């Protein structure tokens, strides 16, 4: 048999990257992985890390495990004061943004960093989504009452 591009047997190519990640997350959960392990930046738990990703099913699974331990609106565990919603919005994660909003995430929190040179300075979920052109996220945020904190309007205008 000819190995696939990943160096394995041809049937190994049949599993998608998304399925591989899901299997890995399932395995880690079965092994009781520390869901509050941090990275070298400011990711303080697996839920925030999943908010950076594009797999809403993994996000939902982790939220179910952590919903009594992680406040979706917490800004203290991030050096810039970004909530999971702000992170997901700035990265255009429509499905995760929708899930967060449906589960009580506040669309009107503003980052807390005081350094005006930081990219997260004076940002909220809507301003980030507007700057980065994430139309689907903008629509979801506006539907759930987001207001541009700089203008007081439910719009991207500055």
C-alpha positions as MATLAB code, in Angstrom:
seq = 'XXXXXXXXXXXXXXXXXXXXXXXXXXXXXXXXXXXXXXXXXXXXXXXXXXXXXXXXXXXXXXXXXXXXXXXXXXXXXXXXXXXXXXXXXXXXXXXXXXXXXXXXXXXXXXXXXXXXXXXXXXXXXXXXXXXXXXXXXXXXXXXXXXXXXXXXXXXXXX';
ca = [
       0.000    0.000    0.000;
       1.056    3.568   -0.723;
       1.234    5.877    2.327;
      -0.761    9.093    2.243;
       0.714   12.605    2.539;
       0.664   12.320    6.328;
       2.925    9.313    6.197;
       0.259    6.777    7.097;
      -1.873    4.250    5.317;
      -4.362    5.538    2.714;
      -7.333    4.983    5.007;
      -5.768    7.424    7.490;
      -6.389   10.223    4.998;
     -10.138    9.628    5.334;
     -10.258   11.305    8.752;
     -10.599   15.074    8.525;
      -8.647   17.531   10.636;
     -11.891   18.430   12.445;
     -12.535   14.781   13.302;
      -8.972   14.418   14.488;
      -9.278   17.434   16.782;
     -12.621   16.188   18.119;
     -11.114   12.759   18.833;
      -8.167   14.393   20.571;
     -10.444   16.547   22.743;
     -12.575   13.498   23.618;
      -9.444   11.572   24.569;
      -8.146   14.414   26.728;
     -11.491   14.715   28.490;
     -11.534   10.955   29.123;
      -8.064   11.288   30.636;
      -9.272   14.109   32.917;
      -7.008   16.702   31.331;
      -6.611   19.961   33.232;
      -9.116   22.269   31.551;
      -7.536   25.223   33.351;
      -4.044   24.697   31.996;
      -2.654   27.932   30.589;
      -0.554   28.778   27.586;
       2.353   31.209   27.405;
      -0.028   34.029   26.570;
      -3.221   34.684   28.429;
      -5.410   31.676   27.668;
      -6.614   30.690   31.125;
      -8.804   27.718   30.282;
      -9.757   25.321   27.515;
     -13.003   27.179   26.807;
     -11.197   30.375   25.835;
      -8.844   28.375   23.659;
     -11.824   26.703   21.977;
     -13.285   30.164   21.363;
     -10.298   30.852   19.154;
     -11.033   27.737   17.135;
     -13.742   27.141   14.593;
     -15.403   24.013   15.988;
     -18.606   24.961   17.790;
     -19.256   21.337   18.815;
     -15.997   21.207   20.756;
     -16.786   24.605   22.259;
     -20.229   23.407   23.381;
     -18.784   20.216   24.865;
     -16.204   22.167   26.860;
     -18.788   24.733   27.955;
     -20.988   21.946   29.316;
     -18.030   20.710   31.362;
     -17.046   24.173   32.583;
     -20.286   26.165   32.741;
     -20.381   26.099   36.547;
     -16.712   27.108   36.786;
     -16.221   29.667   34.012;
     -18.081   32.965   33.786;
     -18.562   33.812   30.110;
     -18.288   37.502   30.984;
     -15.136   37.257   33.100;
     -12.494   39.798   32.136;
     -10.087   39.266   35.051;
      -8.309   36.217   33.636;
      -7.126   38.008   30.515;
      -4.418   40.658   30.559;
      -6.359   42.732   28.021;
      -9.741   42.128   29.607;
     -11.054   40.270   26.580;
     -14.023   38.008   27.179;
     -14.488   34.785   25.249;
     -17.110   36.619   23.164;
     -14.661   39.385   22.272;
     -12.080   36.783   21.246;
     -14.559   34.786   19.143;
     -15.956   37.970   17.554;
     -12.541   39.310   16.629;
     -11.746   35.996   14.938;
     -15.021   35.727   13.004;
     -16.320   32.617   14.768;
     -20.024   33.055   13.892;
     -21.271   29.766   15.374;
     -19.400   30.256   18.637;
     -20.525   33.891   18.891;
     -24.147   32.817   18.414;
     -23.805   30.101   21.057;
     -22.190   32.519   23.526;
     -24.899   35.133   23.023;
     -27.624   32.514   23.484;
     -25.947   31.445   26.726;
     -25.695   34.825   28.395;
     -22.520   36.432   27.075;
     -22.701   40.216   27.352;
     -22.062   41.808   23.930;
     -21.305   45.230   25.414;
     -18.243   44.644   27.560;
     -15.162   46.678   26.673;
     -11.576   45.494   27.022;
      -9.844   46.758   30.141;
      -6.269   47.172   28.937;
      -4.946   50.701   29.490;
      -2.083   50.597   26.970;
      -3.346   52.515   23.932;
      -0.676   50.833   21.764;
      -2.184   47.390   22.358;
      -4.452   46.128   19.550;
      -7.122   45.282   22.131;
      -7.226   48.779   23.612;
     -10.739   50.293   23.707;
     -12.372   47.359   21.897;
     -15.600   45.467   22.320;
     -16.979   42.508   20.380;
     -18.718   44.768   17.857;
     -15.803   47.134   17.196;
     -13.448   44.189   16.654;
     -15.921   42.474   14.298;
     -16.453   45.741   12.399;
     -12.735   46.430   12.005;
     -12.121   42.940   10.714;
     -15.140   42.775    8.417;
     -16.873   39.828   10.063;
     -20.378   40.512    8.681;
     -21.981   37.393   10.182;
     -20.679   38.221   13.641;
     -21.789   41.859   13.312;
     -25.328   40.760   12.442;
     -25.464   38.384   15.428;
     -24.125   40.982   17.841;
     -26.589   43.634   16.690;
     -29.465   41.128   16.938;
     -28.479   40.562   20.581;
     -28.300   44.244   21.512;
     -24.671   45.130   20.921;
     -23.904   48.828   20.885;
     -20.709   50.453   19.653;
     -19.382   51.816   22.943;
     -17.545   54.606   21.119;
     -20.660   56.065   19.500;
     -23.527   54.657   21.554;
     -25.113   53.379   18.340;
     -25.923   49.849   17.181;
     -23.678   50.217   14.137;
     -20.095   49.987   12.990;
     -19.791   53.721   12.340;
     -17.133   55.560   14.294;
];
